[in-house]
Amino acid sequence: MPAVNKNQSINLNDISFEEENYTLTPLQEEASTRRYFLVEKDRETKKVLCKDNAINWDFINLSVFLSQNSIHVPKVISIDSKNNTILQEFCGFDDLSVKTDQEYEALLPKLLDLIINLQNLNPPEMVKNRRFDYEKLMFEVNLTVNSYTKWKENFNLKTDLLEEFYIFLQETCSFLDQHPDQVFVHRDFHCRNLIQDQEMSQDIYLIDFQDARMGTPQYDLSSILYDAYRPLPTSIRQTMLQEFIAKTSSKNYYRFRETYYLQALQRSFKAMGTYLIQVGEKKNLKFRPSLFACLENIQEISQLGHLPDSVYIFAYQLSKELKNRL
């Protein structure tokens, strides 16, 4: 893997970009510390500036690794360690969240292929050395539990997260921890982390991959099919699930369907915590639709996966109660 020049600078003063009369325009806000800006000199010269609390060298090194393995990611142009910024290739304005339903559904087979290509990689050591083990999975679960506890107290909610549900989440995380099939997992494979190059090749570019780790083959699959930013009809989900199973039949993955719904539950429960924090603590109401979509996802997962009644009851009652409050 070629070394990255850590001394390159783009003369950034906080978030104002002044070199060569470039203009700086904020891009879509994320549910993280990262902020993105379009850097534009003219209509033909566009780049993307990412500012964070610190330079994420895992992102830098993984971008090189993925590029070398024919996974489309934005190229890193320069790095400013002093101002914690990265200047990247511009791959298009729109992520897949803005596609029409017809356009988005037509892209799903290509997204399945991208997931399979990621899973077929021989991961670098930084990915091999971290995985979705019991500790990590339960850390995510407990973040949501803690967020919901605050909501329950602050908004005097009546919906209880029953001990039966929590015990089932623990059992789910234990099962996923011990799952024999471990592959390269993006970790946050959803429509807003996928960009289509509309001006050039129409390729799908993957972003926000710095926390990639080892996990089940169902992790990224359940992330995209139960993406609360872009809900899908149940029939489309089932069709894509069947297509993925057919494309990976030679892998003979262990207890695939059961694992799929358990992983979808853990992933969706974790996502619910993110939306609770955004809506409840940060008062960011643009995440409100995703919160309700996530609760609907959990209801469907519990039914199709034949999960305990406590899972469905919690999601159903909470959704009904919040619709009268928000």
C-alpha positions in Angstrom: 0.0 0.0 0.0 1.6 3.3 -1.0 2.3 5.8 1.7 0.1 8.9 2.0 1.7 12.3 2.3 0.7 13.7 5.6 2.3 17.1 5.0 0.2 18.2 2.1 -1.9 21.3 2.9 -4.8 23.1 1.4 -4.4 26.3 3.4 -7.7 25.9 5.3 -8.4 28.4 8.1 -11.1 26.7 10.2 -13.7 26.0 7.5 -13.0 28.9 5.1 -11.3 27.9 1.9 -9.5 30.8 0.2 -6.8 29.4 -2.0 -7.2 30.4 -5.7 -10.6 32.0 -5.2 -12.4 28.7 -4.5 -15.9 28.9 -3.0 -17.0 26.6 -0.2 -20.6 25.4 0.1 -21.9 23.2 2.9 -23.2 19.8 1.8 -25.7 17.6 3.5 -25.4 17.4 7.3 -24.4 14.0 8.7 -25.3 12.3 12.0 -21.6 12.5 13.1 -18.8 15.0 13.8 -17.8 15.1 10.1 -18.8 18.1 8.0 -18.6 18.1 4.2 -18.2 21.1 1.8 -18.2 21.5 -1.9 -15.0 23.2 -3.0 -15.6 24.9 -6.4 -13.4 27.1 -8.6 -15.6 26.9 -11.6 -18.2 24.6 -13.1 -15.4 22.2 -14.2 -13.3 22.1 -11.1 -15.1 20.6 -8.1 -13.7 18.8 -5.0 -15.1 17.8 -1.6 -13.7 18.9 1.7 -14.2 16.8 4.8 -13.5 18.4 8.2 -13.5 16.3 11.4 -12.2 16.5 14.9 -9.1 14.6 13.7 -7.7 13.0 10.6 -9.0 9.5 10.3 -6.1 7.5 8.9 -8.1 4.3 8.8 -10.2 6.1 6.2 -7.1 7.2 4.2 -5.6 3.7 4.2 -8.8 1.9 3.5 -9.5 4.2 0.6 -6.2 3.1 -1.0 -7.0 -0.6 -0.2 -10.5 -0.4 -1.7 -9.3 1.4 -4.8 -6.6 -1.2 -5.4 -9.3 -3.8 -5.2 -11.6 -2.2 -7.8 -14.1 -0.8 -5.3 -15.1 2.7 -6.4 -14.3 5.3 -3.6 -13.5 9.0 -3.8 -9.8 9.5 -4.3 -7.9 11.5 -1.5 -6.2 14.5 -3.1 -4.6 16.1 -0.1 -4.5 16.1 3.6 -4.2 19.0 6.1 -3.3 17.5 9.5 -3.2 20.9 11.2 -6.8 21.7 10.4 -8.0 18.1 10.4 -9.3 18.3 6.8 -9.2 16.0 3.8 -9.7 17.1 0.2 -11.3 14.4 -1.9 -12.4 13.8 -5.5 -15.9 15.0 -6.3 -18.1 12.1 -7.5 -21.4 13.8 -7.8 -23.9 15.9 -5.9 -26.5 13.3 -5.1 -26.4 10.2 -2.9 -28.9 7.5 -3.6 -31.4 8.9 -1.2 -32.6 11.3 -3.9 -33.4 8.7 -6.5 -37.0 8.0 -7.5 -38.4 4.7 -6.2 -38.1 3.2 -9.7 -34.5 4.4 -10.1 -33.5 3.2 -6.6 -35.1 -0.2 -7.0 -33.4 -0.6 -10.3 -30.0 0.0 -8.6 -30.5 -2.6 -5.9 -29.0 -5.6 -7.8 -25.9 -3.5 -8.4 -25.7 -2.7 -4.6 -26.0 -6.4 -3.8 -23.0 -7.0 -6.2 -21.1 -4.3 -4.4 -21.7 -6.0 -1.0 -20.6 -9.4 -2.4 -17.5 -7.8 -3.8 -16.7 -6.4 -0.4 -17.3 -9.7 1.2 -14.9 -11.4 -1.2 -12.0 -9.2 -0.2 -9.0 -10.4 1.8 -9.3 -7.6 4.4 -6.2 -5.7 5.6 -5.1 -6.2 9.2 -6.8 -3.1 10.4 -10.1 -4.7 9.5 -9.2 -8.2 10.5 -8.3 -7.0 13.9 -11.7 -5.7 14.8 -15.1 -7.2 14.4 -18.7 -7.2 15.5 -18.1 -9.3 18.6 -20.5 -9.5 21.6 -18.9 -6.5 23.3 -19.3 -4.2 20.2 -22.8 -5.4 19.4 -24.0 -5.0 23.0 -22.3 -1.6 23.2 -24.5 -0.5 20.3 -27.6 -2.0 21.9 -27.0 -0.3 25.2 -26.5 3.1 23.5 -30.1 2.7 22.2 -31.4 1.5 25.6 -29.8 4.5 27.3 -31.1 6.9 24.7 -34.6 5.4 25.1 -34.4 5.6 28.9 -33.8 9.4 28.6 -36.7 9.8 26.1 -39.0 7.8 28.4 -38.1 10.1 31.4 -38.1 13.4 29.4 -41.3 12.8 27.5 -43.1 10.6 30.1 -43.5 7.7 27.7 -45.6 4.7 28.7 -44.0 2.2 26.4 -41.7 -0.2 28.3 -38.7 -1.9 26.9 -39.4 -5.3 28.6 -36.8 -7.4 30.2 -37.8 -10.2 27.8 -36.9 -8.0 24.8 -33.5 -7.0 26.3 -32.6 -10.6 27.1 -33.5 -11.6 23.6 -31.2 -8.8 22.3 -28.4 -10.2 24.5 -29.0 -13.7 23.1 -29.0 -12.3 19.5 -25.7 -10.6 20.0 -24.2 -13.8 21.5 -25.4 -15.7 18.4 -24.0 -13.1 16.0 -20.7 -13.0 17.9 -20.3 -16.8 17.5 -21.4 -16.9 13.9 -18.8 -19.0 11.9 -19.0 -16.8 8.7 -17.1 -13.5 9.1 -16.5 -11.2 6.2 -15.5 -7.6 5.3 -18.4 -5.4 6.5 -18.7 -1.7 5.6 -20.7 -1.1 8.8 -22.9 1.7 7.6 -24.1 0.5 4.2 -27.1 2.8 3.4 -28.3 5.0 0.6 -26.6 8.2 2.0 -23.2 6.5 1.9 -23.6 5.6 -1.8 -23.0 8.1 -4.6 -23.6 7.6 -8.3 -21.3 9.3 -10.7 -23.9 11.0 -12.9 -21.5 13.0 -15.0 -19.1 10.2 -16.0 -19.3 6.5 -15.6 -22.5 6.0 -13.6 -20.5 4.0 -11.2 -21.5 3.6 -7.5 -19.0 5.2 -5.2 -18.8 4.1 -1.6 -18.1 6.5 1.3 -17.9 6.5 5.1 -16.0 3.2 5.2 -13.4 4.1 7.8 -15.0 1.8 10.5 -15.1 -1.3 8.4 -14.7 -4.5 10.4 -15.4 -8.2 10.3 -19.0 -9.3 10.7 -21.7 -11.6 9.3 -22.5 -11.7 5.6 -26.0 -10.4 6.5 -24.8 -7.2 8.1 -24.5 -4.9 5.1 -27.4 -6.7 3.4 -29.8 -6.0 6.2 -28.4 -2.5 6.4 -29.5 -1.6 2.9 -32.7 -3.6 2.7 -33.9 -2.2 6.1 -32.4 1.3 5.4 -34.7 3.7 7.4 -33.5 6.6 5.2 -35.0 4.8 2.2 -37.7 2.3 3.2 -38.6 -0.4 0.7 -41.7 -2.4 0.1 -41.7 -5.8 1.7 -42.0 -7.5 -1.7 -38.8 -5.7 -3.0 -36.9 -6.7 0.2 -37.9 -10.3 -0.3 -37.0 -10.3 -3.9 -33.5 -8.8 -3.2 -33.0 -11.3 -0.3 -33.7 -14.2 -2.7 -31.4 -12.7 -5.2 -28.6 -12.3 -2.7 -29.0 -15.9 -1.5 -28.9 -17.2 -5.1 -25.7 -15.2 -5.9 -24.0 -16.5 -2.8 -25.3 -20.1 -2.8 -21.8 -21.5 -3.2 -20.8 -20.0 0.1 -23.2 -22.2 2.0 -23.5 -19.6 4.8 -24.6 -20.9 8.2 -28.4 -20.5 9.0 -28.7 -17.7 6.5 -32.3 -16.6 6.9 -32.3 -16.8 10.7 -29.1 -14.8 10.9 -30.5 -12.3 8.4 -33.4 -11.4 10.6 -31.4 -11.4 13.8 -28.8 -9.2 12.3 -31.5 -6.9 10.9 -33.0 -6.6 14.4 -29.6 -5.7 16.0 -28.8 -3.3 13.2 -32.2 -1.6 13.2 -32.2 -1.3 17.0 -28.8 0.3 16.9 -30.1 2.8 14.2 -33.1 3.6 16.3 -30.7 4.9 19.0 -29.1 7.2 16.5 -32.4 8.7 15.5 -33.5 9.1 19.1 -30.4 11.1 19.8 -30.8 13.2 16.7 -34.5 14.0 17.3 -34.6 14.0 21.1 -31.3 15.5 22.2 -30.2 17.5 19.2 -33.7 18.5 18.1 -32.9 17.6 14.5 -36.3 16.9 13.2 -35.2 15.9 9.8 -34.5 12.5 11.3 -38.1 12.1 12.4 -39.2 10.2 9.3 -36.3 7.8 9.7 -37.2 7.1 13.3 -40.7 6.0 12.4 -39.4 4.0 9.4 -37.0 2.3 11.7 -39.8 1.3 14.1 -41.8 0.0 11.2 -38.8 -2.0 10.1 -38.4 -3.6 13.5 -42.1 -4.6 13.4 -41.6 -6.3 10.0 -38.4 -8.0 11.1 -40.1 -9.4 14.2 -42.9 -10.8 12.1 -41.0 -12.2 9.1 -38.2 -13.5 11.4 -40.7 -15.1 13.9 -39.1 -13.2 16.8 -40.6 -12.9 20.3 -43.8 -10.9 20.7 -42.0 -8.5 23.0 -40.0 -7.2 19.9 -43.1 -6.3 17.9 -45.1 -5.0 20.9 -42.3 -2.5 21.8 -41.9 -1.2 18.3 -45.6 -1.0 17.6 -46.5 0.7 20.9 -43.6 3.2 20.8 -44.5 4.2 17.2 -48.1 4.7 18.1 -47.2 6.7 21.2 -44.6 8.9 19.4 -47.0 9.8 16.6 -49.1 11.5 19.2 -46.2 13.3 20.7 -44.0 14.4 17.7 
